[in-house]
Amino acid sequence: MNDNKVLDIQDKPPVGKWLALSLQHMFAMFGATILVPQLVGLSPAIALLTSGLATLIFVVVTRFKVPAYLGSSFAFIAPILAATDTGGIGSAMIGSMFVALVYALVSLLIWTTGSDWIMKVLPPVVVGPVIMVIGLAVAPIAVQMASTIKVEGNPEPVYNLLHFSAAIVTLAAAIICLMFFRGVVSLMPVLIGIIVGYIYSAAVGIVDFTAVVKADWIEIPAFLVPGIHYDFVITPTLLAIMVPISIVTISEHIGHQLVLGRVVEKDLIKDPGLNRSLLGDGLGTLLSGFLGGPPKTTYGENIGVMAITRVYSVYVIIGAAVFAIGFSFVGKLMALISTIPQAVLGGISILLFGIIASSGLRMLVDHKVDFGEQRNLVICSVILVIGIGGASIHVSETFQVGGMALAAIVGVLLNLLLPGRKNETLADEATE
């Protein structure tokens, strides 16, 4: 056992220490959680609010045994944008709720049949390339945001060096945090990069503070409730855009549970069980979609904070969730977030999307996927080209599946159908 742990999962810290540790966790997830809604056109306030609520749901469902924080999922950036183009932002929210239903279904199957089957269906040779697609497919969006601005009367974005300089400063600050700092600072490159980029942007005059001046201190977040704030139609294309991404996020969830289990020295796959943690994740995403927030996922940043501080208390995570809920009602803060220049978001996205793609590559390396085997080479190659190239299948005018979703489906099918499949799973690395 780890004799150096400061607080175990069920330990409660003193009040003063509790507040400080919870704030630390909130800031660790803050930058990434508000970035996703900024990129897809959702409310950062709702993203914060739903991240806190989803985390509380997750903690309850897992019987207070898993100290994980749920924040905005980057895997759904491209699908949300595609779903929004198809049927508006409301369609994207409906799609995310159906993703949550997939989580619930998989959770039920794991509860009744065990988790071995899902480990075999989603091996590293499939999950790794799909994660790479998630980062690389949205790379052009990051570059465009970083280097261009919209000019009235011009339908196409126009290159702007001043705005690009803000993106470079943001990117440089985040890289410096990652490379030259240790401890908690190295786990918050997104937040620190955005802050530094924002200060630079204000200094060069590309920040408009009008919204901050007009905002009240206390404001109700802008909810997006189906049937109240928008009408919706559930189409096969919408489901084809959103639902297959659950292949990736379920894999991500399993990976985080394995990593967190190593940190806290408990087998979280068995107790409280993958079925409970996956259900908690799904219910959090369901609530988020119903209120107008992005789909949720457990956050590696917060796992990193626990590894460094050796504080595993689930009550600290609960405190961070309560802080996030409270911050979502601070109108001035949310207005300030809305004034972050597009260039700053683009600059930090260059790093984030690259890290996502690189993490897929790292998975292949960590699990020693042998590309000398034609089977692995074929699966990886097809996933990458279909996903990044944006291939799609048009079954009818109302049903089509393509891009990242098609890549994930094809990857799973190739793994199941091609001969020579081995029993390598996502859990292998955790048992080494």
Number of C-alpha atoms within 10 A of each C-alpha: 7 10 5 8 15 14 17 16 17 14 14 15 17 8 9 8 12 19 15 14 22 22 19 19 27 24 22 28 26 21 19 24 26 25 23 26 23 17 20 19 13 20 24 25 30 26 32 32 24 32 36 30 21 28 28 23 20 28 24 15 20 23 13 18 20 28 27 28 29 30 31 29 19 24 24 25 20 22 26 27 17 20 23 18 12 15 16 16 22 24 26 31 29 24 27 33 25 22 25 28 19 19 27 21 16 20 23 16 15 19 14 10 10 15 18 11 12 18 17 18 20 23 24 27 29 28 28 26 28 30 25 26 28 29 26 20 20 17 20 12 16 23 17 18 25 30 24 20 19 13 11 8 6 8 8 11 14 13 16 14 13 16 23 23 20 30 33 21 23 33 27 19 21 26 18 14 19 17 10 9 13 11 13 21 15 21 23 24 29 29 22 22 26 28 18 19 29 25 17 19 24 16 10 13 10 18 16 15 14 11 16 18 11 11 16 15 13 15 14 12 20 15 16 21 17 17 9 8 12 12 11 16 10 12 15 14 21 27 22 19 27 27 20 20 23 23 22 22 24 21 22 20 19 22 19 18 26 21 19 24 18 15 18 23 11 18 15 22 17 12 15 17 20 23 26 26 29 27 24 26 30 32 23 28 33 28 22 29 28 20 20 27 31 37 35 32 27 26 21 22 22 26 24 20 22 24 18 14 14 17 21 26 26 22 20 27 28 23 21 29 28 20 20 26 20 15 18 24 20 18 21 19 17 25 21 17 20 19 16 22 23 23 31 29 26 30 31 32 28 23 20 21 22 18 16 19 21 18 17 23 19 15 21 21 13 12 18 13 17 13 13 8 10 11 17 20 14 15 21 23 13 15 29 24 15 21 26 20 15 16 15 16 11 11 11 9 7 10 15 18 23 20 25 32 29 22 31 27 18 18 26 19 14 19 22 14 9 12 9 12 14 9 10 17 19 23 20 15 15 12 8 5
